[in-house]
Amino acid sequence: MKTRRDFVKLFAAGGLLGAVNVRAAQLPAASATPAPAAEDGRAYWCAIARRLATPMFDALSRRRLRAEMPVEAHPTSRDRPQYTHLEALGRLLCGLAPWLELGGDATPEGQERGHFATLARTAIDAGTDPQSPDFMNFSRGGQPLVDAAFLAQAMLRAPTELWQKLEPRVRQNVIAALISSRPIPAGENNWKLFATTVEVFLHTAGVKRDDARLLEGITKHRDWYLGDGTYGDGPEFHWDYYNSYVIQPMFVEALDVIGEETPEWKSLRDRARQRLTRWAAVQERMVAPDGSFPAIGRSIAYRCGAFQGLALAARRHLLPPEVAPTQARVALTRVIRRTLEAPGTWDDQGWLRIGLAGHQPGLGQPYISTGSLYLCSTALLPLGLPASDSFWSGPDVRTTWEKTWAGENLPADAALKSPR
């Protein structure tokens, strides 16, 4: 797809041009009060997915991402342009993958989804083709291991649309790119799971896996479990959202693949799922009625991506019994609105800017740049549930925060009592 005109024609052919023109889209303004229910449904979430994806898919469809994507970074950072493009693609896709995996159908959403899945495959091709001007860095420096893993996670979440439907040439390029990340050492922290995730995907793709890299992330996080549904980021606890950004999702999804290999892994898989459920219960209680939540720890500029844990539990039907699916939908919608609608969140070309509630470059860290910010897409994981699912079809339910502070007589919260 050589030109922007070609990109536009693709959508016009499906009757979706008006729906996908992000710059013309009118999303609701940020507000301190919850939006009306009519604005909180699936169509709103699809509009957010569209807004995140369109500038990136547009540029990659023309192999112009490197030329057109802005690179905002911390003033002390000088190396982010060599990493930010893989960050952008891998992180966007790992959030949108379950939605894309539903495939196309005759509904307006299904037609749009099918077109986006086609564009996602075009984007993967552009990013992994060594002859492409947008060929991405999978091997130089340390950062590529992180985002090779997010790309691998996306393909694990959408094995049909983002892997099997790739042309054989593109699949070989993807495998070569991921293998090239193997020499990058994984630090003594959540990075162990990046190496694990790359190896898990390569294993599912029929490539001989590196068990040392795959299993170390599993055994380390088995040992770094601290109790009550929480893992240390390494041997120590950090007050941040890395249990959502990385640890819980990648740990659970790796065990999905290898869990049947030994009785030990099967038992650990079951415990990991219970811990994700407990983490989701904690996350749902964090959301205030206006969508705000404690702004603690590093990487807070990943915005609503801080709630990937709750989103993943909802997507997998692993919510705790006290959190109805529609209750999780209300909480997540409020967080999405609060973090993605504040003035200054998007630049004039539709790219994300650093911040939590608007443009707040001071919240960035030396490792954060424009591409990093697209981890916010992981709050959208429940889009992978069909519209008929109770997450989407049921009426709004008040959150635990609202019920408690309205004086409702709820049962006391309780810690998860499970073996390490």
PAGUMAR-464464 format. One record per residue (C-alpha): x negated, y, z negated; residue in three letters. Coordinates in steps of 0.2 Angstrom, whole numbers. Each point is the difference from the previous one (the first is absolute). Layout:
REM PAGUMAR-464464
      X      Y      Z  res
      X      Y      Z  ALA
...
REM end
This chain:
REM PAGUMAR-464464
      X      Y      Z  res
      0      0      0  MET
    -10     14      7  LYS
     10     16     -4  THR
     12      7    -13  ARG
     13      0     14  ARG
     -2    -19      1  ASP
      3     -1    -19  PHE
     16     10      1  VAL
      6    -10     15  LYS
     -1    -16    -10  LEU
     12      7    -13  PHE
     11      8     13  ALA
      2    -16      8  ALA
      8     -7    -16  GLY
     11     15     -3  GLY
    -10      4    -15  LEU
     -9     16      4  LEU
     10     12    -11  GLY
     -2    -13    -14  ALA
    -19     -1      1  VAL
     -5     18      3  ASN
     -7      3    -17  VAL
     -3     18      3  ARG
     18      3      4  ALA
      6    -11    -15  ALA
      8      9    -14  GLN
     -3     -9    -16  LEU
      8      6    -16  PRO
     -9     13    -10  ALA
     -8     -4    -16  ALA
     11      2    -15  SER
     -1     -2    -19  ALA
     17     -9      0  THR
      4    -17      8  PRO
      6      1     18  ALA
     17     -5      5  PRO
      2    -19      3  ALA
      3      3     18  ALA
    -18      6      2  GLU
     -7    -14    -11  ASP
      4    -15     11  GLY
    -10    -10     13  ARG
      1     13     14  ALA
    -10     12    -11  TYR
    -13    -13     -4  TRP
     -1     -3     19  CYS
     -2     18      3  ALA
    -15      1    -12  ILE
     -8    -15      9  ALA
      2      9     17  ARG
     -7     16     -7  ARG
    -16     -9     -7  LEU
     -2    -11     16  ALA
      3     11     14  THR
    -15     12      1  PRO
    -12    -15     -3  MET
      9    -12     13  PHE
      1     14     12  ASP
    -19      4     -1  ALA
     -5    -18      0  LEU
     11     -4     15  SER
    -10     12     10  ARG
    -17     -5     -9  ARG
     -1     18     -7  ARG
      1     -3    -18  LEU
    -18      5     -3  ARG
      2     15     10  ALA
     16      6     -7  GLU
      2     -6    -18  MET
     -5     14    -13  PRO
    -13     -6    -14  VAL
      4      9    -16  GLU
    -12     -6    -14  ALA
     -8      6    -16  HIS
    -13     14      2  PRO
    -14    -11     -6  THR
      4    -14     13  SER
     -9      0     16  ARG
      2    -18      6  ASP
     19     -2      1  ARG
      2      2     19  PRO
     -8    -17      2  GLN
     12     -9    -11  TYR
     17     10      1  THR
      7     -7     16  HIS
      0    -18     -6  LEU
      7      6    -16  GLU
     14      8      9  ALA
      5    -15     10  LEU
     -3    -14    -13  GLY
     10      9    -13  ARG
     14      6     11  LEU
      3    -18      6  LEU
     -1     -9    -16  CYS
     15     10     -6  GLY
     10     -1     16  LEU
     -4    -18      4  ALA
     15     -8     -8  PRO
     12     12      9  TRP
     -9     -4     17  LEU
      1    -19     -4  GLU
     19      1      1  LEU
     -3      2     19  GLY
     11      9     12  GLY
     19     -2      2  ASP
     14      9      9  ALA
      4     12    -14  THR
     -8     18      1  PRO
    -11     -4    -15  GLU
     -5    -17      8  GLY
     -4      9     17  GLN
    -11     13     -9  GLU
     -8    -14    -11  ARG
     -4    -10     16  GLY
     -8     15      8  HIS
    -11      4    -15  PHE
     -5    -18     -1  ALA
     -6      1     18  THR
     -9     16     -4  LEU
     -8     -8    -16  ALA
     -8    -13     11  ARG
     -6     13     12  THR
     -8      9    -14  ALA
     -8    -16     -7  ILE
     -7     -2     18  ASP
     -7     17      0  ALA
     -8     -1    -17  GLY
     -9    -17      3  THR
     -5      1     19  ASP
    -19      4      0  PRO
      3      9     16  GLN
     13     12     -7  SER
     -4     18     -5  PRO
     10     -4    -15  ASP
     -9    -16     -5  PHE
     -1      0    -19  MET
    -14     -2    -12  ASN
      1    -18     -8  PHE
    -18     -2     -5  SER
    -10     16     -4  ARG
      0      6    -18  GLY
     11     -7    -14  GLY
     17      7      3  GLN
      4    -11     15  PRO
      2    -15    -11  LEU
     15      8     -8  VAL
      9      5     16  ASP
     -4    -16      9  ALA
     10     -8    -15  ALA
     15     11      2  PHE
      0     -4     19  LEU
     -1    -19     -5  ALA
     14      3    -13  GLN
     11      8     14  ALA
     -2    -15     11  MET
      3    -12    -14  LEU
     16      9     -3  ARG
      5      0     18  ALA
     -7    -16      7  PRO
     11      0     16  THR
      1     18      5  GLU
    -18      6     -5  LEU
     -9    -16      3  TRP
      8    -14     11  GLN
      6     13     13  LYS
    -17      8      2  LEU
     -8     -5     16  GLU
    -14    -13     -2  PRO
    -13     12      5  ARG
      6     12    -14  VAL
      1    -14    -13  ARG
    -18     -4      4  GLN
     -5     18     -3  ASN
      9      0    -16  VAL
     -9    -15     -6  ILE
    -17      6      5  ALA
      4     17     -9  ALA
      5     -8    -16  LEU
    -15    -12      0  ILE
    -11     15      2  SER
      6      6    -17  SER
     -7    -15     -9  ARG
    -18      7     -4  PRO
      8     14    -10  ILE
     -2     -5    -18  PRO
     16      1    -11  ALA
     -2     10    -16  GLY
      4     -7    -18  GLU
     17      7      1  ASN
     16     -1     11  ASN
    -11      0     15  TRP
     -2    -19     -3  LYS
     18     -2      7  LEU
     -5      9     16  PHE
    -12    -13      4  ALA
     13    -13     -5  THR
     13      7     11  THR
    -11      1     15  VAL
     -5    -19     -2  GLU
     18     -5     -4  VAL
      6      8     17  PHE
    -15     -8     10  LEU
      5    -17     -8  HIS
     18      2      6  THR
     -7      5     17  ALA
     -9    -16      2  GLY
    -18      7     -4  VAL
    -11     -9    -12  LYS
      1      9    -16  ARG
    -13      6    -12  ASP
      5     -8    -16  ASP
    -12      9    -11  ALA
      8     17      5  ARG
     17     -7      0  LEU
      0     -8    -17  LEU
    -10     12     -9  GLU
     14     13      1  GLY
     12    -13     -7  ILE
    -10     -6    -14  THR
     -6     17     -6  LYS
     18      7     -1  HIS
      5    -16     -8  ARG
    -12      4    -14  ASP
      3     19      1  TRP
     19     -2     -5  TYR
      3     11    -15  LEU
     17     -6     -5  GLY
     18      7      2  ASP
     -1      0     19  GLY
    -15     10      2  THR
    -18     -3      6  TYR
    -16      9     -3  GLY
     -8      8     15  ASP
    -16    -10     -4  GLY
     -3     -5    -18  PRO
      7     17     -7  GLU
     18      7      1  PHE
      2     17      9  HIS
     15     11     -2  TRP
      5      1     19  ASP
     11     -9     13  TYR
    -13    -12      7  TYR
     11    -14     -6  ASN
     12      6     13  SER
    -12      7     13  TYR
    -10    -16      1  VAL
      0    -13    -13  ILE
     17     -7     -3  GLN
      5      0     19  PRO
    -17     -8      6  MET
     -1    -12    -14  PHE
     18     -7      2  VAL
     -2     -1     19  GLU
    -16     -9      0  ALA
      7    -13    -12  LEU
     15     -1     12  ASP
    -12     -8     13  VAL
    -12    -10    -11  ILE
     12     -4    -14  GLY
      4    -18      5  GLU
    -19     -5      2  GLU
     -2     -4    -18  THR
     11     -2    -16  PRO
    -10     14     -8  GLU
      4     12     14  TRP
     18     -5      0  LYS
      1      4    -18  SER
     -9     16      2  LEU
     11      5     15  ARG
     16     -3    -11  ASP
     -7     11    -14  ARG
     -6     14     12  ALA
     18      1      7  ARG
      7      1    -18  GLN
    -13     14     -4  ARG
      6      9     16  LEU
     18      0     -7  THR
     -6      7    -16  ARG
    -10     14      9  TRP
     16      4     10  ALA
     10      2    -16  ALA
    -13     12     -7  VAL
     -1     10     16  GLN
     19      2      1  GLU
      0      7    -17  ARG
    -13     13      5  MET
     11      9     12  VAL
      9     15     -6  ALA
     17      6      8  PRO
     -9     13     10  ASP
    -12    -13      7  GLY
    -15      6    -10  SER
    -12    -13     -9  PHE
    -15      2    -10  PRO
    -14      7     10  ALA
    -14    -10     -7  ILE
    -17     -7      6  GLY
     -9      0     16  ARG
      7     -1     18  SER
     16      9     -5  ILE
      0      8     17  ALA
      7    -17      7  TYR
     16      7     -6  ARG
     15    -12      0  CYS
    -13    -14      4  GLY
     -2     -1    -19  ALA
     17    -10      0  PHE
     -6    -13     12  GLN
      3    -12    -15  GLY
     18      4     -2  LEU
      2      0     19  ALA
     -8    -17      2  LEU
     10     -8    -14  ALA
     16      7      8  ALA
     -5     -7     17  ARG
     -3    -17     -7  ARG
     15     -1    -11  HIS
    -11      0    -15  LEU
      8     14    -10  LEU
      3     -3    -18  PRO
     18     -4     -5  PRO
      3     16     -8  GLU
     -4     10     16  VAL
     13     -2     13  ALA
     -6      1     18  PRO
      9     16      3  THR
     -7      7    -16  GLN
    -17     -3      8  ALA
      6      9     16  ARG
      5     15    -10  VAL
    -16      1     -9  ALA
    -11     -2     15  LEU
     10     12     11  THR
     -2     13    -13  ARG
    -19     -2     -1  VAL
     -1      0     19  ILE
     10     16      1  ARG
    -10      8    -14  ARG
    -17     -4      7  THR
      3      2     19  LEU
     12     15      1  GLU
     -9     13    -10  ALA
     -5     15     11  PRO
    -18     -2      6  GLY
      0    -19      1  THR
     -1      0     19  TRP
    -10     11     11  ASP
      7      8     16  ASP
     -4    -15     11  GLN
      9    -13    -12  GLY
    -16     -7     -9  TRP
      0     -2    -19  LEU
    -11     12    -11  ARG
     -8     -4    -17  ILE
     11      2    -15  GLY
     14     -8    -10  LEU
     14     13      0  ALA
     -5     11     15  GLY
    -18      5      6  HIS
    -11     -2    -15  GLN
    -18     -3      6  PRO
     -7      1    -17  GLY
      8    -17     -4  LEU
    -11     -8     14  GLY
    -15    -10     -5  GLN
    -16     -2     10  PRO
      6    -16      8  TYR
     17      7      5  ILE
      3      7     17  SER
     15      2     12  THR
      0    -18      5  GLY
      0     -6    -18  SER
     17      9     -4  LEU
     10    -12     11  TYR
      0    -13    -14  LEU
     16      9     -5  CYS
      8    -11     13  SER
      0    -15    -12  THR
     15      8     -9  ALA
     10     -5     15  LEU
     -3    -19     -1  LEU
     19     -3     -3  PRO
      4      5     17  LEU
     -5    -18      4  GLY
     16     -5     -8  LEU
     15      0     12  PRO
     13     13     -1  ALA
     12    -14     -7  SER
    -11     -3    -15  ASP
      6      6    -17  SER
    -14     12     -1  PHE
      8     10     14  TRP
     18     -5     -1  SER
      5      3    -18  GLY
      5     16     -8  PRO
    -12     11    -10  ASP
     -4     -5    -17  VAL
     -8     11    -13  ARG
    -18     -3     -5  THR
     -6     -5    -17  THR
     -6     17     -3  TRP
     17      7      3  GLU
      9    -13    -10  LYS
    -11      1    -15  THR
      0     19     -1  TRP
     19      1      3  ALA
      2    -10    -16  GLY
      5    -17      7  GLU
     -3    -14    -12  ASN
    -13    -10      9  LEU
    -10    -15     -6  PRO
    -18      4     -5  ALA
    -14     -2     12  ASP
    -11    -15     -3  ALA
    -18     -5      5  ALA
     -3    -15     11  LEU
     -6    -14    -10  LYS
    -10    -11     12  SER
    -17     -9      0  PRO
    -15      9      7  ARG
REM end
